[in-house]
């Protein structure tokens, strides 16, 4: 099994950097919390969903979270099965059983049985008589169960806030990671070309980058949003067109500094190709500076997506989004749980990434010495 502390896999320098990162307790704890939250969000369909994880019905084991079964399977007549329908639930429970997720709502599920008009406050803040519609009449009502609670309330369309927060967290992280990786690959490649060859190549490239940076990306997004509805990948492509320049300057400076070192001149004298010198000998040194910027670039990517969703120029309507949840909090001042949930969700996410970025930066800094 792979062990990061095993010196067979990591050089002494990497061991020292890893040790410095672990000694930064705040960064190390933030990394653990972030990984746990991210893994939980990747399993959102298993934890938070309006479909059972596993269903046993008339001797057959079904997996509703993987496959959509028509209602005919359970004695109905609709094309899509609503497992929260009392008729369907009673039919399945009479002929088998269901294993539900912890939260029985999807980010798109509209709860038509809210005890109060939407946006409805968290269920534990509502008295039992109001929450359980049939409680006064002595009739058992499943809405009394904690499994049917809206733990963070509902938004102005009756959707569960906790479900939208978890699914929005996943979309934000995945969007930020993909955008960071792609923009870093392009930025490092362009910076390496500029710094290694220098001269007119560097001069013309810098002028082109300056012209490219002068294009207002926000206005371009507004124009595109007015023509077509931006999807996840289209929005990613548009932001990628302008975000790749963030690492060009750092990598370019490292290559300009190291391209005249003696070992590089010796490699050229031995006839080693420029591509091998660039990506085998110079790039590892430039990556030290680039890696310290990656958590902050990831942070900026998430902030950009959140800002666009808040302004209405981001993901398609109905998508789970932290920015859209924040906009709902602004539009519904009388429902403070919306604003507080979105604020703390975004603040915790960005704070964790900032702490991790500071830890990575200090771990690569040879002047930093941590005392246990």
SVG drawing of the C-alpha trace seen along z (x, -y; Angstrom):
<svg xmlns="http://www.w3.org/2000/svg" viewBox="-60 -46 88 59">
<polyline fill="none" stroke="black" stroke-width="0.4" points="0.0,0.0 1.2,-3.5 2.5,-5.4 3.5,-9.1 6.0,-8.8 7.9,-6.0 11.1,-7.4 11.0,-5.0 8.3,-7.1 9.2,-10.6 12.6,-12.4 14.1,-13.9 13.0,-17.3 9.5,-16.2 9.5,-14.5 10.5,-17.8 7.8,-19.7 5.2,-17.1 6.4,-17.3 6.1,-21.1 2.6,-20.9 1.5,-18.4 3.1,-20.6 0.8,-23.4 -2.1,-22.2 -4.6,-24.6 -3.8,-23.7 -3.6,-20.0 -7.0,-19.9 -8.5,-22.1 -7.4,-19.5 -8.9,-16.7 -12.2,-18.5 -12.3,-19.6 -11.6,-16.0 -14.4,-14.6 -16.9,-17.3 -15.9,-16.7 -16.2,-12.9 -19.6,-13.3 -20.8,-15.6 -19.6,-13.0 -22.0,-10.6 -24.9,-13.0 -27.3,-10.7 -26.8,-8.1 -27.1,-10.5 -29.6,-13.0 -32.2,-11.9 -35.9,-11.5 -35.4,-7.9 -34.7,-4.9 -31.2,-3.5 -32.4,0.1 -35.9,1.5 -37.1,5.0 -40.4,5.6 -42.1,8.9 -38.9,10.9 -36.9,8.5 -34.1,6.2 -34.2,2.8 -31.8,-0.2 -33.9,-3.4 -30.9,-5.7 -29.2,-4.1 -32.2,-3.3 -35.5,-5.0 -38.3,-2.5 -41.8,-3.3 -44.7,-3.4 -46.1,-0.4 -43.5,1.7 -45.3,0.9 -48.9,1.0 -49.2,-2.6 -49.6,-4.1 -47.2,-7.0 -43.9,-7.0 -41.9,-8.2 -42.2,-6.8 -42.7,-9.1 -41.5,-7.0 -42.8,-9.7 -46.3,-9.1 -48.3,-7.4 -49.9,-4.9 -46.5,-3.8 -44.9,-3.7 -47.7,-1.6 -47.6,0.8 -43.8,1.3 -43.9,1.7 -46.7,4.2 -44.7,6.4 -41.2,5.6 -39.1,2.8 -37.2,-0.3 -33.9,-1.7 -34.0,-5.5 -31.1,-8.1 -30.7,-10.1 -32.4,-13.1 -35.4,-12.2 -35.2,-15.2 -33.3,-15.9 -32.1,-19.4 -35.0,-19.6 -37.6,-18.0 -40.5,-20.4 -42.2,-19.6 -45.9,-20.2 -46.6,-19.3 -44.8,-22.1 -46.4,-23.0 -46.0,-26.8 -45.9,-28.6 -42.5,-28.6 -40.0,-29.7 -40.6,-27.5 -38.3,-27.6 -36.4,-24.6 -38.8,-21.9 -37.3,-21.8 -38.3,-25.4 -42.0,-24.7 -44.3,-23.4 -45.4,-19.8 -49.1,-20.7 -48.2,-22.8 -45.6,-20.4 -47.9,-17.4 -51.1,-18.3 -53.2,-15.4 -51.7,-15.5 -54.7,-17.3 -57.1,-14.7 -55.1,-11.9 -54.1,-10.5 -50.6,-9.2 -48.8,-11.4 -45.3,-10.6 -44.5,-14.3 -43.9,-14.1 -40.9,-11.9 -37.5,-13.5 -36.7,-11.8 -39.1,-14.1 -37.9,-17.2 -36.4,-20.2 -33.4,-20.5 -32.3,-23.9 -35.8,-24.9 -37.0,-25.3 -36.4,-28.0 -39.0,-30.1 -39.9,-27.3 -40.4,-24.7 -37.1,-22.9 -34.9,-21.5 -32.1,-23.9 -29.8,-21.2 -30.1,-19.2 -29.3,-22.3 -26.4,-23.2 -24.7,-19.8 -25.3,-19.4 -24.2,-23.0 -21.1,-22.4 -20.2,-19.5 -20.8,-21.4 -18.7,-24.3 -15.8,-22.1 -15.9,-20.1 -16.2,-23.2 -13.3,-24.8 -11.1,-21.8 -11.7,-21.3 -11.1,-24.9 -8.0,-25.1 -6.4,-22.0 -7.1,-23.0 -6.1,-26.6 -2.9,-25.6 -1.9,-23.2 -2.4,-25.9 -0.8,-28.6 2.3,-26.5 2.8,-25.5 2.6,-29.1 4.8,-30.4 7.4,-27.7 7.5,-28.6 7.9,-32.3 10.5,-31.9 12.7,-29.3 13.0,-30.9 12.8,-34.5 13.6,-37.2 10.9,-38.0 8.9,-34.9 8.5,-36.3 8.0,-39.9 5.2,-39.1 3.5,-36.6 3.5,-39.2 1.8,-41.8 -0.8,-39.3 -1.5,-38.4 -1.9,-42.0 -4.4,-42.5 -6.3,-39.3 -6.5,-40.4 -8.1,-43.7 -11.2,-41.9 -14.0,-42.2 -14.9,-38.6 -18.0,-39.6 -19.5,-41.6 -18.8,-38.6 -20.6,-36.3 -23.6,-38.7 -23.8,-38.8 -23.6,-35.1 -26.2,-34.6 -28.6,-36.9 -28.3,-34.7 -28.1,-31.2 -28.5,-29.6 -25.0,-28.8 -24.4,-25.2 -21.8,-23.8 -19.3,-23.1 -20.0,-26.2 -19.5,-28.3 -16.3,-26.4 -15.0,-27.0 -15.7,-30.7 -14.0,-31.1 -11.1,-29.0 -10.4,-31.4 -9.5,-34.1 -8.3,-32.2 -5.2,-30.4 -3.1,-33.6 -2.9,-33.5 0.1,-31.2 1.9,-32.4 3.9,-35.1 5.1,-32.9 6.3,-30.1 7.7,-32.5 9.8,-34.2 11.2,-30.8 12.1,-29.7 13.8,-33.1 15.8,-32.7 16.9,-29.2 17.4,-29.0 21.0,-30.3 22.1,-28.0 25.2,-25.9 23.4,-22.6 20.9,-23.9 23.8,-25.1 25.6,-21.8 22.4,-19.9 22.2,-22.0 25.8,-21.3 25.2,-17.6 22.5,-17.9 19.5,-17.3 16.3,-18.5 14.6,-21.7 11.4,-19.9 13.3,-17.5 15.2,-20.3 12.0,-22.3 9.8,-19.6 12.3,-17.3 14.8,-19.7 13.3,-23.2 9.6,-22.4 10.1,-20.7 11.7,-23.8 9.0,-26.1 6.3,-23.8 7.3,-24.7 6.1,-28.3 3.1,-27.2 1.8,-24.7 1.7,-27.3 -0.8,-29.3 -3.1,-26.4 -5.3,-26.5 -5.8,-30.2 -6.7,-29.7 -9.2,-27.1 -10.6,-29.6 -10.9,-32.2 -12.6,-29.8 -15.3,-29.0 -15.8,-32.6 -16.2,-33.4 -18.9,-30.7 -20.7,-31.8 -20.7,-35.4 -22.1,-34.6 -24.8,-32.5 -25.6,-35.3 -26.0,-37.7 -28.0,-35.3 -25.4,-34.7 -24.1,-31.3 -25.5,-27.8 -29.0,-27.1 -32.0,-27.9 -32.9,-25.1 -29.3,-24.0 -28.0,-23.5 -25.8,-26.5 -24.3,-28.3 -24.6,-31.6 -28.3,-31.0 -28.9,-30.1 -27.2,-33.4 -29.4,-35.3 -32.5,-33.7 -31.2,-34.9 -31.0,-38.4 -34.4,-38.3 -36.1,-36.8 -34.9,-38.9 -37.8,-37.6 -36.3,-34.1 -32.9,-34.5 -32.1,-30.7 -31.5,-31.1 -29.0,-33.9 -27.3,-32.3 -27.0,-28.9 -25.5,-30.2 -23.2,-32.6 -21.8,-30.0 -21.5,-27.4 -19.5,-29.7 -17.4,-31.1 -16.5,-27.7 -15.6,-26.4 -13.4,-29.4 -11.8,-29.5 -10.8,-25.8 -9.2,-26.4 -7.4,-29.5 -5.9,-27.7 -4.8,-24.8 -3.2,-27.2 -1.3,-29.0 -0.1,-25.6 1.1,-24.6 2.8,-27.9 4.6,-27.7 5.6,-24.0 7.4,-25.0 9.1,-28.0 12.6,-26.9 12.7,-29.8 9.7,-28.5 10.5,-26.3 7.6,-24.8 8.1,-23.7 5.9,-20.9"/>
</svg>
